[in-house]
Amino acid sequence: MQKLLTGNAFVFGNNVDTDQIYPGRFVEFTDVEDVAKYAMFGADPEFTCNVKKGDFIVAGSNFGCGSSREHAAITLKAVGVGAIIAESFARIFYRNAINLGLPVLVCPLISKLVTSGATVQVDLLSGEICDETGKIAQAEPMSEYTLHILESGGIKSLIKKQMELNMEERTSWL
């Protein structure tokens, strides 16, 4: 997993809820390719036409509020969002994103410091956020454990790897 990410910013406001991220009327779709078609559809129906793999969502406070369904985080990961940087996150969305392997960074005032379309560089280790002019913000650094989850591709992949290692250790002495 890359720890120094570069992409274009898509800036949204405060209280972007899960129905804006992935409207409930599309919840019947289960195939990841179908789910990806509707990323941010409730906030910007053209988002999937413009976003490129590795681009960032930048938002104000309370990003991901609303329902607890994982579809919101799944659709953003599926469409290729490199990370989400927001002033704050709804707790369940934040946990869902990390568990699915999607980086999320908390950064005060970020929605006022970045404009849509700006090229931004994010250092996941330090939390430093830069644009073409240099450092513009400092996000809260991620914990070592959170980075470990992200490097593994999500919590399920991490647990699977740990279980496989444990099984190898148990059978190695036989």
C-alpha distance (Angstrom), angle and dihedral (degrees) to the residues before:
residue distance angle dihedral
M1 . . .
Q2 3.77 . .
K3 3.78 114.8 .
L4 3.80 96.4 -169.7
L5 3.80 107.7 62.8
T6 3.80 129.6 -174.5
G7 3.78 126.8 -170.2
N8 3.76 146.4 122.9
A9 3.78 121.2 -76.1
F10 3.79 125.7 -120.9
V11 3.79 106.2 -165.3
F12 3.80 123.0 -152.0
G13 3.80 131.7 173.9
N14 3.78 135.4 -117.6
N15 3.81 127.0 -52.5
V16 3.80 97.4 20.3
D17 3.78 98.7 176.8
T18 3.78 131.0 -155.0
D19 3.81 91.3 -102.1
Q20 3.79 88.9 60.1
I21 3.80 91.2 46.0
Y22 3.81 93.5 46.1
P23 3.81 115.9 -2.8
G24 3.80 115.4 -131.9
R25 3.79 92.1 -125.9
F26 3.84 88.0 73.3
V27 3.81 95.5 50.2
E28 3.82 90.2 105.3
F29 3.82 89.2 74.4
T30 3.78 113.7 93.4
D31 3.80 103.0 167.8
V32 3.81 109.3 96.2
E33 3.82 92.5 -134.8
D34 3.81 90.1 55.7
V35 3.80 92.7 45.3
A36 3.84 90.9 50.9
K37 3.82 91.5 59.1
Y38 3.81 90.7 70.1
A39 3.81 102.5 46.8
M40 3.82 110.7 144.7
F41 3.82 88.5 -6.8
G42 3.81 93.3 143.7
A43 3.81 92.7 53.3
D44 3.82 100.8 32.7
P45 3.83 118.6 5.3
E46 3.85 89.4 -165.7
F47 3.82 94.3 54.4
T48 3.81 95.7 102.3
C49 3.81 90.4 50.5
N50 3.81 91.4 55.9
V51 3.80 107.1 32.4
K52 3.79 118.9 94.8
K53 3.78 128.3 -160.0
G54 3.81 108.1 -79.9
D55 3.81 97.1 22.9
F56 3.80 119.5 135.3
I57 3.75 135.9 -124.9
V58 3.80 111.7 -141.9
A59 3.79 117.9 -169.0
G60 3.76 146.0 165.1
S61 3.76 125.0 -116.1
N62 3.81 129.8 -33.3
F63 3.82 97.3 19.1
G64 3.81 111.5 -176.5
C65 3.79 98.2 22.1
G66 3.80 117.6 155.4
S67 3.77 126.8 51.8
S68 3.78 125.5 19.1
R69 3.80 97.2 -130.2
E70 3.79 115.2 128.9
H71 3.81 93.6 -134.9
A72 3.81 91.0 93.2
A73 3.79 93.6 60.0
I74 3.82 93.1 35.9
T75 3.82 92.9 56.2
L76 3.81 93.2 50.1
K77 3.78 92.6 49.2
A78 3.82 91.2 44.4
V79 3.80 93.2 52.9
G80 3.81 89.3 52.0
V81 3.81 104.1 -106.0
G82 3.82 105.5 170.9
A83 3.80 95.6 -153.3
I84 3.76 142.6 -26.1
I85 3.78 118.1 -125.9
A86 3.79 115.8 -168.7
E87 3.78 139.9 157.5
S88 3.81 87.9 -118.5
F89 3.79 139.5 -14.2
A90 3.75 136.0 -141.9
R91 3.81 103.8 -104.0
I92 3.81 98.0 -122.4
F93 3.81 94.3 46.0
Y94 3.82 90.0 49.5
R95 3.80 91.6 52.2
N96 3.82 92.9 44.0
A97 3.82 90.9 52.3
I98 3.81 93.8 49.9
N99 3.81 91.7 44.1
L100 3.82 89.3 53.6
G101 3.81 93.2 47.1
L102 3.81 98.0 -105.4
P103 3.84 113.3 137.4
V104 3.80 116.1 -126.7
L105 3.78 123.4 -175.7
V106 3.79 128.5 -166.8
C107 3.80 111.2 -141.9
P108 3.81 123.9 166.3
L109 3.82 115.6 -127.2
I110 3.83 93.3 0.0
S111 3.81 93.6 135.7
K112 3.80 89.1 60.8
L113 3.82 94.2 47.2
V114 3.81 100.6 50.6
T115 3.79 128.5 56.7
S116 3.80 125.5 -152.3
G117 3.77 111.1 -90.6
A118 3.80 95.1 23.7
T119 3.79 116.2 134.6
V120 3.78 109.0 -119.4
Q121 3.79 133.5 -173.4
V122 3.80 119.8 -152.3
D123 3.78 125.4 -166.4
L124 3.81 105.8 -155.3
L125 3.82 92.3 -165.5
S126 3.79 98.4 53.0
G127 3.81 99.7 22.2
E128 3.81 90.3 -128.2
I129 3.80 114.8 152.9
C130 3.81 120.0 -161.7
D131 3.77 137.0 178.2
E132 3.81 129.9 -170.1
T133 3.82 90.3 -68.7
G134 3.81 95.7 52.7
K135 3.80 134.2 -102.5
I136 3.77 112.6 4.9
A137 3.79 104.4 164.9
Q138 3.77 146.9 7.0
A139 3.79 117.4 -135.0
E140 3.77 122.7 -161.2
P141 3.81 106.3 -86.1
M142 3.79 116.1 -113.7
S143 3.76 118.7 -114.5
E144 3.78 119.1 -107.4
Y145 3.81 89.4 -112.9
T146 3.81 92.4 52.0
L147 3.81 90.0 50.7
H148 3.80 88.8 49.2
I149 3.82 90.0 54.3
L150 3.81 91.0 48.8
E151 3.82 92.7 46.8
S152 3.80 88.8 52.7
G153 3.80 91.7 53.5
G154 3.80 94.6 -108.8
I155 3.79 140.1 -32.2
K156 3.82 95.6 -70.7
S157 3.80 91.9 54.2
L158 3.80 90.7 46.8
I159 3.80 93.0 51.2
K160 3.80 91.6 45.6
K161 3.83 90.8 52.6
Q162 3.80 91.2 47.6
M163 3.80 91.9 49.6
E164 3.81 91.3 49.5
L165 3.81 90.5 50.7
N166 3.79 91.2 48.4
M167 3.79 90.8 49.8
E168 3.82 91.1 50.2
E169 3.81 90.3 50.4
R170 3.81 91.8 49.2
T171 3.78 93.7 49.5
S172 3.82 96.9 41.0
W173 3.78 92.7 76.8
L174 3.82 93.8 52.9
